[in-house]
Amino acid sequence: MLRWVLFTIFYILITLYGFQAIRTITRNAWFHYVFIAIAIIIAGNLIIQFSMGSGGRVLSPSKSYAFGFILAFMLFNLVLIIFLFGEDIVRSFMGIYTKLFTSKSSFHMASRRKFISGVAVGIAAIPFAAMLYGMYKGKYNYKVIKHTLQFDDLPEAFDGYRITHISDIHSGSFDNRPEVERAVNMVKEQKSDVILFTGDLVNNKSTELLPWKDLFSELKADDGVFSVLGNHDYGDYIDWDSAAEKAQNLEELKQLQKDMGYDLLLNENRFIERKGQRIALLGVENWGKGGFKKAGDLSKAAEGVQPGDFKILMTHDPSHWDEVVISDDHHYHLTLSGHTHGMQFGIEIPGWFKWSPIKYRYKHWAGIYKEKGQYINVNRGFGYLGYPGRVGIWPEITVIELKKGPKNRVV
């Protein structure tokens, strides 16, 4: 309850502050009424969805949209505040100067300038429109990102081996089957040798997958489809009537993956063989720092794997690579992760620049990284969670080609 009170106070304050910009720009009362109406409708919808809606803590698409709209509106007001607060500081100093160093005896602040308010509204409209676009189109703006990695110790039989890496499907968030079908077809069109999925198939419950099971069952590859669990797959973020019910949910999710033809790796490994040579594929349960579940057991997953084997590791959270994997006695040539979603928001110019607020939480948050002669690919995610959209950081299908080369390098 306290958090709702604090949120309401904060929301009212930033809305009132933003309203000042609208009043400065125009005296037309209808614009004022529209702004206030939008603020009330957005806040009312959020309260209805989260306080009175069904599903408890389950983040349904309707709740996600309620969250997305209020997030966009608050961002609009926060950008306005940056400009208006800066102007208010200047106005305050001018008022103090007038009182202290001129003949005027009273403190007087100059009126807000219409030009500044107009510029503020114009600039604030950019992220506001971007957030709305992200909800309408951005979340299904799928991109195929391709990498070629060269390794001097890659077995000859695997020169040119193609991996499709997907992550963070979050099937409970989807609301547009044709768009998801299009994305699944994009995965199939890659015709990779193997498909690797690095967790978060659902938001919380195994039943979220049921409407999409047939579609994701279509994913096939010559060497199979392999998967691991992500933090959301364990059902840790909603309330259950009993521990047994929660455990049953996880078992149902595991069975669903088996029914779909996915080989779920639970701290275990498989060998993929070609022409008498092999590579080791290892998969661990979720391991994450900062309060996330640490069920991953790298030592157990590596049982039977030899030091000289070429190794590909699937682990949902890239913090596992930072904290454990790159310092392990085994040399893991390539690690595949997801989890961050690139925060579903940022700026990215391929090959030149990428930024997202998530970089201040995760050192490795999107794309290919190399440390100690080992690589990690952090997939930006196939689906979305919370904010029902993406801005600048688009949903990703990664295709990685392994090449035999004179030295480790990315092409």
C-alpha positions as CSV (number, residue, x, y, z in Angstrom):
1,M,0.0,0.0,0.0
2,L,2.8,2.4,0.9
3,R,4.4,2.1,-2.5
4,W,1.1,2.9,-4.2
5,V,0.8,6.1,-2.0
6,L,4.3,7.2,-2.8
7,F,3.8,6.4,-6.5
8,T,0.6,8.4,-6.6
9,I,2.3,11.4,-4.9
10,F,5.2,11.3,-7.4
11,Y,2.8,10.9,-10.4
12,I,0.7,13.9,-9.3
13,L,3.7,16.1,-8.7
14,I,5.4,15.4,-12.1
15,T,2.0,15.7,-13.9
16,L,1.3,19.1,-12.3
17,Y,4.8,20.3,-13.2
18,G,4.3,19.1,-16.8
19,F,0.9,20.8,-16.9
20,Q,2.6,24.1,-16.4
21,A,4.3,23.8,-19.7
22,I,1.0,23.2,-21.4
23,R,-0.5,26.3,-19.7
24,T,2.4,28.4,-20.8
25,I,2.2,27.4,-24.4
26,T,-1.6,27.8,-24.8
27,R,-4.4,29.5,-22.9
28,N,-7.0,27.3,-24.7
29,A,-8.8,25.5,-21.9
30,W,-9.6,22.5,-24.1
31,F,-5.9,21.6,-24.3
32,H,-5.7,21.8,-20.5
33,Y,-8.7,19.5,-20.1
34,V,-7.3,17.0,-22.5
35,F,-4.0,16.9,-20.7
36,I,-5.7,16.3,-17.4
37,A,-8.1,13.8,-18.8
38,I,-5.2,11.8,-20.3
39,A,-3.4,11.8,-17.0
40,I,-6.5,10.6,-15.1
41,I,-7.4,7.9,-17.6
42,I,-3.8,6.5,-17.7
43,A,-3.5,6.4,-13.9
44,G,-7.1,5.0,-13.5
45,N,-6.4,2.2,-16.0
46,L,-3.2,1.3,-14.1
47,I,-5.1,1.2,-10.8
48,I,-7.9,-1.0,-12.2
49,Q,-5.5,-3.4,-13.9
50,F,-3.2,-3.9,-10.9
51,S,-5.5,-3.4,-8.0
52,M,-8.8,-4.8,-9.2
53,G,-7.9,-6.9,-12.2
54,S,-7.7,-10.7,-12.1
55,G,-4.5,-12.7,-12.1
56,G,-2.9,-11.4,-8.9
57,R,0.8,-10.7,-9.7
58,V,0.6,-12.3,-13.1
59,L,1.7,-9.6,-15.7
60,S,-0.9,-10.1,-18.4
61,P,-0.8,-8.2,-21.7
62,S,-3.5,-5.7,-20.4
63,K,-1.4,-5.0,-17.3
64,S,1.7,-4.5,-19.5
65,Y,-0.1,-2.0,-21.6
66,A,-1.3,-0.1,-18.6
67,F,2.3,0.0,-17.3
68,G,3.6,1.0,-20.8
69,F,1.2,3.9,-21.2
70,I,1.9,5.4,-17.8
71,L,5.6,4.9,-18.3
72,A,5.4,6.8,-21.6
73,F,3.4,9.6,-20.0
74,M,5.7,9.9,-17.1
75,L,8.7,10.1,-19.3
76,F,7.0,12.9,-21.3
77,N,6.6,14.8,-18.0
78,L,10.0,14.1,-16.7
79,V,11.6,15.5,-19.9
80,L,9.5,18.6,-19.4
81,I,10.7,18.9,-15.8
82,I,14.3,18.9,-16.9
83,F,13.7,22.1,-19.0
84,L,11.2,23.8,-16.7
85,F,13.2,23.1,-13.5
86,G,16.3,24.5,-15.2
87,E,14.3,27.6,-16.2
88,D,12.9,27.9,-12.7
89,I,16.4,28.0,-11.2
90,V,17.3,30.8,-13.5
91,R,14.1,32.7,-12.7
92,S,14.8,32.2,-9.0
93,F,18.3,33.6,-9.2
94,M,17.0,36.6,-11.3
95,G,14.3,37.2,-8.6
96,I,16.9,37.1,-5.8
97,Y,19.2,39.4,-7.7
98,T,16.4,41.9,-8.4
99,K,15.5,42.0,-4.7
100,L,19.0,42.4,-3.4
101,F,20.7,44.6,-6.0
102,T,17.9,46.8,-7.4
103,S,15.5,49.3,-5.9
104,K,12.6,46.8,-5.9
105,S,11.8,45.7,-2.4
106,S,9.8,42.6,-3.1
107,F,10.8,39.3,-4.5
108,H,9.5,38.7,-8.0
109,M,10.0,35.8,-10.4
110,A,9.6,36.4,-14.1
111,S,7.0,34.5,-16.0
112,R,7.9,31.3,-17.8
113,R,8.9,31.9,-21.4
114,K,6.6,30.4,-24.0
115,F,9.5,29.6,-26.2
116,I,11.2,27.5,-23.6
117,S,8.0,25.6,-22.8
118,G,7.4,25.0,-26.5
119,V,10.9,23.6,-27.0
120,A,10.4,21.4,-23.9
121,V,7.1,20.0,-25.2
122,G,8.6,19.4,-28.6
123,I,11.6,17.5,-27.2
124,A,9.5,15.6,-24.7
125,A,7.2,14.4,-27.5
126,I,10.1,12.5,-29.2
127,P,10.6,9.9,-26.4
128,F,6.9,9.8,-25.8
129,A,6.2,9.0,-29.5
130,A,9.1,6.5,-29.5
131,M,7.6,4.7,-26.5
132,L,4.2,4.5,-28.2
133,Y,5.8,3.2,-31.4
134,G,7.7,0.7,-29.4
135,M,4.4,-0.7,-28.1
136,Y,2.8,-0.6,-31.5
137,K,5.5,-1.9,-33.8
138,G,8.9,-2.0,-32.0
139,K,8.3,-5.2,-30.0
140,Y,7.9,-7.2,-33.2
141,N,10.6,-5.5,-35.2
142,Y,12.7,-8.7,-35.3
143,K,16.3,-8.5,-36.5
144,V,18.6,-11.3,-37.6
145,I,22.1,-10.6,-36.4
146,K,24.9,-12.6,-37.8
147,H,28.4,-13.3,-36.4
148,T,31.3,-15.4,-37.7
149,L,33.7,-16.5,-35.0
150,Q,37.1,-18.1,-35.8
151,F,38.8,-20.6,-33.5
152,D,42.2,-22.2,-34.1
153,D,41.1,-25.3,-32.1
154,L,37.7,-25.8,-33.7
155,P,37.4,-29.4,-35.0
156,E,37.7,-29.5,-38.8
157,A,34.4,-31.2,-39.2
158,F,32.7,-28.2,-37.6
159,D,34.2,-25.6,-39.9
160,G,31.2,-23.6,-41.1
161,Y,28.9,-24.9,-38.4
162,R,25.8,-22.6,-37.9
163,I,24.1,-21.9,-34.6
164,T,20.8,-20.1,-34.2
165,H,20.6,-18.6,-30.8
166,I,17.3,-17.3,-29.4
167,S,16.4,-16.3,-25.8
168,D,13.7,-14.8,-23.6
169,I,10.6,-15.8,-25.5
170,H,8.3,-14.7,-22.6
171,S,5.3,-16.3,-24.3
172,G,2.9,-14.9,-21.7
173,S,3.4,-11.4,-23.1
174,F,2.6,-12.1,-26.8
175,D,-0.6,-10.5,-28.2
176,N,-0.1,-10.8,-32.0
177,R,0.1,-14.3,-33.4
178,P,0.8,-13.3,-37.1
179,E,3.9,-11.3,-35.9
180,V,5.2,-14.2,-33.8
181,E,4.6,-16.6,-36.6
182,R,6.6,-14.3,-38.9
183,A,9.5,-14.4,-36.4
184,V,9.4,-18.1,-36.0
185,N,9.6,-18.4,-39.8
186,M,12.6,-16.1,-39.7
187,V,14.3,-18.6,-37.4
188,K,13.4,-21.5,-39.6
189,E,14.7,-19.7,-42.7
190,Q,18.2,-19.6,-41.2
191,K,18.5,-23.4,-41.7
192,S,21.1,-23.6,-39.0
193,D,22.7,-26.9,-37.9
194,V,21.4,-26.4,-34.3
195,I,19.0,-24.1,-32.5
196,L,19.9,-23.1,-28.9
197,F,17.4,-21.4,-26.6
198,T,18.8,-19.8,-23.4
199,G,15.8,-19.5,-21.1
200,D,12.7,-17.6,-20.0
201,L,10.1,-19.4,-22.1
202,V,7.3,-18.0,-20.0
203,N,6.8,-15.1,-17.6
204,N,5.6,-17.2,-14.7
205,K,3.3,-20.1,-15.5
206,S,3.6,-23.0,-17.8
207,T,0.1,-22.4,-19.1
208,E,1.3,-19.2,-20.8
209,L,3.0,-21.4,-23.3
210,L,0.0,-23.5,-24.3
211,P,-1.4,-21.1,-27.0
212,W,2.1,-20.9,-28.6
213,K,3.3,-24.5,-28.1
214,D,2.4,-25.6,-31.6
215,L,4.2,-22.7,-33.2
216,F,7.4,-23.0,-31.3
217,S,7.3,-26.8,-31.9
218,E,7.9,-26.0,-35.5
219,L,11.6,-25.1,-34.7
220,K,13.7,-28.0,-35.9
221,A,17.4,-28.4,-36.8
222,D,19.5,-31.4,-38.0
223,D,21.4,-31.6,-34.7
224,G,18.4,-30.7,-32.5
225,V,16.9,-27.9,-30.5
226,F,18.4,-27.5,-27.0
227,S,17.3,-25.3,-24.1
228,V,18.0,-24.2,-20.6
229,L,15.9,-22.6,-17.9
230,G,15.8,-18.8,-17.2
231,N,14.9,-17.1,-13.9
232,H,11.3,-16.6,-14.9
233,D,10.7,-20.3,-15.7
234,Y,10.8,-21.2,-12.1
235,G,7.7,-19.3,-11.2
236,D,9.5,-17.3,-8.5
237,Y,7.7,-14.0,-9.2
238,I,4.1,-14.9,-8.3
239,D,2.3,-16.3,-5.3
240,W,1.4,-20.0,-5.2
241,D,-1.1,-21.7,-3.0
242,S,1.6,-24.2,-2.0
243,A,5.2,-25.3,-2.7
244,A,3.8,-28.4,-4.4
245,E,1.8,-26.3,-6.9
246,K,4.9,-24.3,-7.8
247,A,7.0,-27.4,-8.2
248,Q,4.3,-28.9,-10.4
249,N,4.3,-25.8,-12.6
250,L,8.0,-26.3,-13.2
251,E,7.6,-29.9,-14.0
252,E,4.8,-29.1,-16.5
253,L,7.1,-26.6,-18.2
254,K,9.9,-29.2,-18.5
255,Q,7.4,-31.7,-20.0
256,L,6.1,-29.1,-22.4
257,Q,9.6,-28.5,-23.7
258,K,10.1,-32.2,-24.1
259,D,6.8,-32.4,-26.0
260,M,8.0,-29.6,-28.3
261,G,11.1,-31.6,-29.1
262,Y,13.5,-29.4,-27.1
263,D,16.3,-31.2,-25.3
264,L,16.3,-29.3,-21.9
265,L,19.8,-29.3,-20.3
266,L,19.6,-29.2,-16.5
267,N,23.3,-28.9,-15.4
268,E,24.2,-31.5,-18.0
269,N,25.8,-31.9,-21.4
270,R,25.5,-33.4,-24.8
271,F,28.1,-34.2,-27.5
272,I,27.4,-33.3,-31.2
273,E,29.5,-35.5,-33.5
274,R,30.5,-35.2,-37.1
275,K,33.0,-37.4,-39.0
276,G,34.5,-38.8,-35.8
277,Q,35.0,-35.4,-34.2
278,R,32.8,-33.8,-31.6
279,I,32.0,-30.6,-29.8
280,A,30.6,-30.4,-26.3
281,L,27.3,-28.6,-25.6
282,L,26.7,-27.8,-21.9
283,G,23.6,-26.3,-20.3
284,V,23.2,-25.0,-16.8
285,E,20.1,-24.0,-14.8
286,N,19.8,-20.3,-14.0
287,W,22.7,-18.7,-12.2
288,G,22.5,-14.9,-11.6
289,K,23.9,-12.4,-9.1
290,G,22.0,-9.7,-7.3
291,G,19.3,-11.9,-5.8
292,F,18.6,-14.1,-8.8
293,K,18.4,-17.9,-8.4
294,K,21.7,-19.7,-8.4
295,A,20.7,-23.2,-9.4
296,G,23.4,-23.5,-12.1
297,D,26.1,-26.0,-11.4
298,L,28.9,-25.7,-13.9
299,S,31.0,-28.5,-12.5
300,K,28.1,-30.9,-12.7
301,A,27.3,-29.8,-16.3
302,A,30.9,-30.5,-17.2
303,E,31.0,-34.1,-16.0
304,G,32.5,-36.2,-18.8
305,V,33.7,-33.3,-20.8
306,Q,37.4,-33.3,-21.5
307,P,39.8,-30.3,-21.3
308,G,40.5,-30.6,-25.1
309,D,36.9,-30.6,-26.2
310,F,35.5,-27.6,-28.0
311,K,32.9,-26.3,-25.6
312,I,29.7,-24.2,-26.1
313,L,27.9,-23.3,-22.8
314,M,24.3,-22.2,-22.5
315,T,23.5,-20.1,-19.4
316,H,20.7,-17.7,-19.1
317,D,22.3,-14.9,-17.1
318,P,25.5,-13.2,-18.4
319,S,26.6,-12.5,-14.9
320,H,27.4,-16.2,-14.6
321,W,30.0,-15.7,-17.3
322,D,31.5,-12.7,-15.5
323,E,31.5,-14.3,-12.0
324,V,32.2,-18.0,-12.7
325,V,32.7,-19.2,-16.3
326,I,35.6,-17.2,-17.6
327,S,37.7,-18.1,-14.5
328,D,36.8,-21.8,-14.5
329,D,39.5,-24.4,-15.1
330,H,37.7,-25.4,-18.3
331,H,38.1,-23.2,-21.3
332,Y,34.6,-22.4,-22.6
333,H,35.1,-21.3,-26.1
334,L,31.6,-19.8,-26.6
335,T,28.9,-19.0,-24.0
336,L,25.4,-18.1,-25.0
337,S,23.2,-16.0,-22.7
338,G,20.2,-13.6,-22.7
339,H,18.3,-12.2,-19.7
340,T,19.0,-8.5,-20.1
341,H,16.7,-7.8,-23.1
342,G,19.0,-4.8,-23.6
343,M,16.4,-3.3,-21.3
344,Q,14.2,-3.1,-24.4
345,F,15.3,0.5,-24.7
346,G,18.4,2.2,-26.0
347,I,20.2,3.6,-28.9
348,E,22.1,1.3,-31.3
349,I,23.9,2.0,-34.5
350,P,25.3,-1.5,-35.6
351,G,29.0,-1.5,-35.8
352,W,29.3,2.0,-34.3
353,F,27.5,2.6,-31.1
354,K,25.2,1.0,-28.6
355,W,23.9,2.3,-25.3
356,S,21.2,1.3,-22.9
357,P,20.7,2.0,-19.2
358,I,21.1,-1.7,-18.6
359,K,24.8,-1.3,-19.2
360,Y,25.1,0.2,-15.7
361,R,23.7,-3.1,-14.3
362,Y,25.3,-5.6,-16.6
363,K,28.8,-5.4,-18.0
364,H,27.9,-7.6,-20.9
365,W,24.4,-6.8,-22.0
366,A,24.1,-7.2,-25.8
367,G,26.1,-8.8,-28.5
368,I,29.5,-10.5,-28.7
369,Y,32.2,-9.9,-26.0
370,K,35.6,-11.5,-25.5
371,E,37.7,-12.0,-22.4
372,K,40.6,-14.4,-21.7
373,G,40.2,-15.9,-25.1
374,Q,36.6,-16.8,-24.5
375,Y,33.5,-15.4,-26.1
376,I,30.0,-14.7,-24.9
377,N,27.0,-13.7,-27.0
378,V,24.2,-11.9,-25.0
379,N,21.0,-12.2,-27.0
380,R,18.8,-9.1,-26.8
381,G,15.7,-11.3,-26.5
382,F,12.9,-12.7,-28.7
383,G,10.0,-11.4,-26.6
384,Y,9.4,-8.7,-24.0
385,L,8.4,-8.3,-20.4
386,G,7.0,-5.4,-18.3
387,Y,7.0,-2.5,-20.8
388,P,5.1,-4.1,-23.8
389,G,7.5,-2.7,-26.4
390,R,11.0,-2.1,-27.6
391,V,12.7,1.2,-28.6
392,G,16.1,1.1,-30.3
393,I,17.0,-2.4,-28.9
394,W,15.0,-4.7,-31.2
395,P,14.0,-8.4,-30.7
396,E,16.9,-10.6,-31.9
397,I,17.5,-13.8,-33.7
398,T,21.3,-14.5,-33.6
399,V,23.1,-16.7,-36.2
400,I,26.6,-17.6,-35.3
401,E,28.9,-19.4,-37.8
402,L,31.9,-21.2,-36.4
403,K,35.0,-21.2,-38.6
404,K,38.4,-22.8,-38.3
405,G,40.9,-20.0,-38.3
406,P,44.5,-19.2,-37.4
407,K,43.4,-17.3,-34.3
408,N,40.3,-16.4,-32.3
409,R,38.6,-13.5,-33.8
410,V,35.2,-12.1,-34.7
411,V,34.2,-11.4,-38.3
